[in-house]
Each structure stands twice: as structure tokens, then as C-alpha cells.
């Protein structure tokens, strides 16, 4: 046998061959590692492992060849068209709810994943307002990523309602398909805004106003129900109204165009922006001031023959005649309120014969003490202040002196006296609650704020008695109902070039013994002879509430 064919013997001697204790080979001592000889791995194991590694390396080499050389140009082009973008995760806007948690403004998710604002109660559009959605350019890229409130509470409480947008990384291939995505910053929803509005009361009130406006051919109407002890607004209606859903979406354009053509001015919030001659609904305020100033007492009686006649100082032998709406005969202050005696209030406001009057200065003073001629602070955008005329105002506007007739007409809510419905419900609440002039609010659980009207409490008691007689015996008997004790004052103001239209008013409070709610309704520019219709709105409302056993009605 040749030398390379012979198995070579390893000349080295292993330590275990030298120190092996042959006496210990039969019994193994594992703690001392005695009696055991470790066997080396066979050569076949190394061959197998090397083969596997070689195969894996070959596969990787082939794949690299396929990607880099065989199809390298194709994959390079495809990779160049893949994009990694940071996509905005739009935050849901905070919901708006009523005093019972009923949703008034919410978010609806569309099929494409975008959010849309939804308003289920259109009669609240003026209060809630509407939003402007995030905007895209022609390429579908958002250049405005925030949903903003444009009008109403959506605008006033925009910071509260607006959430915080999130971010998501998205890889898109050449076909526009998302290859991978992952959220970096999650979106945070806006906070909830709770209102003092009662959605059920609002719905009934809006229906009552709409029905009378349409049936009696008025062009518009408004109404408010306010907590007479806290100032919280539970219902506020302006009819006709726009639809917040339409305004937020920007269409249909034909619907928006119809708003601009409507003679009722749907974009005008008649409750806080509409200014009207109040007519006789100011008489409780005039009576309160005259009683406090001592111009009259609860027992003062003035004869109402249906007019007052004054000599014309510029034309001897001629008289100025100021007519009332009806000859009522002798009336005291309670009956004068109940039957709306113009002659009584001409005399109390401007003076007549032996009866001293307040005069325009004190008349203006009392109007302003009850909050007329200024904003109420309700916190809704665009509130109007109205107007209380005086000699300085007339001089500045007409460059004319002030006449006694101007005082007469101002004392019955005519001439240039201009008020808003929100002012009148606030003033009526002050009569009902003993002189607290509250700041109205539509936000739930707001701390009541008020100032004191410097009026005698006994005077207010007499005035409330007169308003109760209006319901039980006189001009507001339509709401003399067995399940609610209300007090009220009606009013009619003529408008138009020839006084051919009527604005119809009613103000009041209920329940009479323990006033909780104050109300106002005004119906705008109805045909002549419709001046008594506002009280029918309240009757229809009370009947609807009674039919569903509402807590708003029912004698306590």
C-alpha cells in the first residue's frame, strides 16, 4: 500500500489518555467529570451544513441577478413611481347637544371616509350656524385641512369644537394603490358643547310659529322661551330659516338662491337681529316706572274716551287728536294693561290735563333700565341694539324739535321705538321675577348673571296682576287654559307706507303664581287685522305640550 493510501495516525496524545483512571471507567462521577470521554462531531455534519449555506448563497445570488441585472431597469422605474406621503387624519368635530343630551349637530361618515356635519333640527340653524369643510385644489390635494365654524355657535365656539388632526404615513405604488400605511399621530376629536335648548320644545314652538305665519300670510315670525330665574334659553325660533346642512355643503345652489329671494329674509336671525316697533307690549314697563316714580298709584283712574285732544299752538281753534284703539271708559292701571288703553298711557307717558306724565327723559330712562336700546349679551353673533328715541336723536336724524305727540307715541311703543324679541323676553322676565334683568344664554349650566332694575316690587306686583287679567278677562283669553296659568300682554304695531300691515306681538310668563318661564312671539307684516294672531301661537304651543304631558305645562 502506498503512503498516501495509509491512514495517518495522530501522533499527539490527548490528556484524558494520560490521566484516565481505569478504575473509574465503570462508574461515572458527573460532578467531577470523571469516567467520561467526549466524542467529536462526525465530518458528515460539517459537509451537510456547508452544503445548506452554499445553497442559500446561490439562491440569494440568483435573486440579486434577477432584480439587479435581468429586470433591474424595470424595477428601478417602478420604484421611482412609488411615493411615501404623510396623509392627514381629519379630527371629528365635537358634537352639540341639547339640555337632555339630544344631538343637535353631529358628524356623519361618508362612503369615501370623509366626515360631514349633520344638523337634524333645521329650526336651530340660526343658533347653531354652519361649517366650512377642508378644501382641495384641482389635483385633489388639501390646501386647507381644518373644518371651521362660519356662523352661529359653530363660529363662536370653534376652538372648543375643533379637534386636532392626526398624521398617517402611506406608501402608494404607480397604480395609486396603497402598499403600506401606519399611523404616526392619532386624530383627537373636538369637545362636546351642551346647550340649554330643549329640542322637543324647540320643535313644537317652531311648528306653531310656522303654521300661523303661513295660515295668516305673515312674511316671518320669531319666538323665544327663557327661564325667568336663570336666563337660560330653552327655545329660540326664527322663521323662515336657512338649512345649516345646505350652507355647509354649499348647495344646491337653487336652494341658496331661493333664500336670497325670500321676503322673510331667511339669513336674518329675527330673534336677535330683527328690530320692530313693539306696540303695546311695552306698557307693563311704562306702568312699572310710573308706579315707582309716583306718577300714578294702583288706584289711579283715567277716563278713556278713545282719544285725547290738544290745542294746536300754531293754529288757534284747531286741535291735535291722538286716537286710541277703542273707547274703554274709566280704567285703572290693571285694566289699562289688560285692555291695552292707549289713552291711559298717553296720559301717563306725556301727561294730559290734570294727569302728570313721565316725560320723554324718564320714559327713556325706564325703557333702558329694562334693557331696551342695548344688546342683551346673549352671546350670539350679530345681535342688534334697537332704538329708544329722544330729542337729541330726533334733532340729529331729522333736524326737528321734539313734540308732545312724539312722547305720546313713544309711550305706547310706536314712533321710532325699536326693539328685538330677545330684549322683550328679557324685560318680561324681569317683570316676572321681581326686577332681575338677566343675561340670556344658550349654554347649559351657565352661571346666572343679572343686574337689578331699580323698580318698586309692589309696582311689579300690580303690573303682573294686570297681565294676568289680560289672560283671564281681556285680549289674551286664547291662552286662558285650565292646565297652565299664564300672564301676558299683547301688542299690535302697524307698518307699511299706509299702515296697511300689522306686526303681531305677545309677551308673558308662566306659571303665574311662581313664574318660571318668560316668552315672546312676534309675527311680521301680516295683512291688516291680523294683529291678534301671536297669542294663537302660544295657544297652539301649550296644546301641543299638554298633549304629550310635557313638564312645561300643568298647574304645580
Secondary structure, 3 states (H helix, E strand, C coil): CCCCCCCCCCCCCCHHHHHCCHHHCCCCECCCCECCCCCCCCHHHHHHHHHHHHHHHHHHHHHHHHHHHHCHHHHHHHHHHCEEEEEEECCCCCCEECCCCCEEEEEEECCCCCEEEECCCHHHHHHHCCEECCEECCCCCEEECCCEECCHHHHHCHHHHCCECEEEEEEECCCCCEEEEEEEECCECCCCEEECCCHHHHHHHHHHHHHHHHHCCCCEEEEEEEECCCCEEEEEEEECCCCHHHHHHCCCHHHHHHHHHCCCCCCCCCCCCCCECCHHHHHHHHHHHHHHHCCCCCCCCEEECCEEEEECCCCCCCEEEEECCCCCEEECHHHHHHCCCHHHHHHHHHCECCECCCHHHHHHHHHHHCCCCCCCCCCCCCCCCCECCCHHHHHHHHCCCCCHHHHHHHHCCCCCCEECHHHHHHHHHHHHHCCEEECCECECCCCCCEEECCCCHHHHHHHHHHHHHHHHCCCCHHHCECCECEEEEEEEEEECCCCCEEEEEEEEEECCCCCCEEEEEEEEEEECCCCCCHHHHHHHHHHHHHHCCCCCCCCC
